């Protein structure tokens, strides 16, 4: 085998064998195949696709490019959740303590913000002292101590994914369903899990904006999990408006605290309960999804979920006092309200622009060199279908960047479409797929 022959084969729309895919991944990981050749393979795969077998083989090759975590020493089922990313999506911070308190282990390896979407690691690191960069020994110890760990990808876990993703990011090959599938599943399977719950987003604030594309990705992820004999439940959920109301790293931690204390309702709570119940079901602690939802509600109401979150924060070095007393967190220099200049029903939001507005305030990275301001962000109040009155507060913004305030106000106002006629609310959970 050589790289040129295999690039030509995929260029000519022919299927690769398992050994051929393994050769390409191993060669690139070991720097025997240069970037320019592997870029050609990625583009050929992007343009001509990979079939389900090729996708499973690619996932396997990336999975075994590093260590697969052995969690056999930890009793009980291990179940994780993965979201394809969105605006205001902080469900990981909510469901991990709920599921752990239900007696299911949650070994969660998360990522950073990408584009207009926030990353779980950035949110956790808004908690002073919280360490997401832990080695495998620490990872296992935290999991064994409290049944949950929230960490970043280690050097040992699926190293091929890290270097391949960096190349995809600069070669316009990110939006490929087989490549996305292999990237997600190689990391998740490397955690040593028994089951996985997937939250595939669709809408203006998602990477997959069309429902059909989201369904295709959900199918690909679900069938790849099946190829590795893993139990999986996949939800396709709406991302046409922010999830919850708070956007920005500490703001999302704050909203998560309020949910865990039982003080908030709405779409964020609905989705968190559905995801946590699916995880509890896969972990064998509930006989049905409905039973899992009732268990999740009880765990929150009893205070066990919030106590578990405090335990996770403490074990990973975070400042527990700020979780108990979030009002002590440092404040942004600028806090302004955005007022509705007319009345109407909220027909739609450009959720991508809302996400980009939060980045302008400092809540994310516009360039790799940018430093995140954990205080920065937006509270966005209205939901699609609600009536907005002239003079009411649409949003609040928090930033230290005075020069960005006017720009963000314009972005947020232009992201809202009002109608004189009543409009329907959004269906949060579009589809559920199970294996």
WOVEN-V394713 format. One line per field, one symbol per residue. phi: phi as a letter, one per 40 degrees, with the letter a starting at -180 (. if undefined). A space follows every 50 residues. Layout:
# WOVEN-V394713
phi = ???
This chain:
# WOVEN-V394713
phi = .accccccccdcgccccdccccccccccccgcbcdccccccccccccbgb ccccccccdcccdccaccccbccbcgcbbbbbbcgacgcbcdcccdcccc ccgbcbcbbbbccbgcccbdcccccccdgcbccbccccdccccccbgaab bccccccfcccccccdcccbbfbccbccccdccccccccccgccaabbbc cahccbccccdccccccdcccccccccbfbcabbbbbcbcadcgbbbhcc dccdccdccccgcbbhcccdcdcccccccccccgcbcacdcccccccccc ccgccccccdccdccbgcccccccbccccdbccbbbbbbccacicccabc ccccccccccchcabcbcccbcccccibbbccbdhccbcdgcccabbbab cccbccdcdccccccbbbbccdbcccccbcabbbb
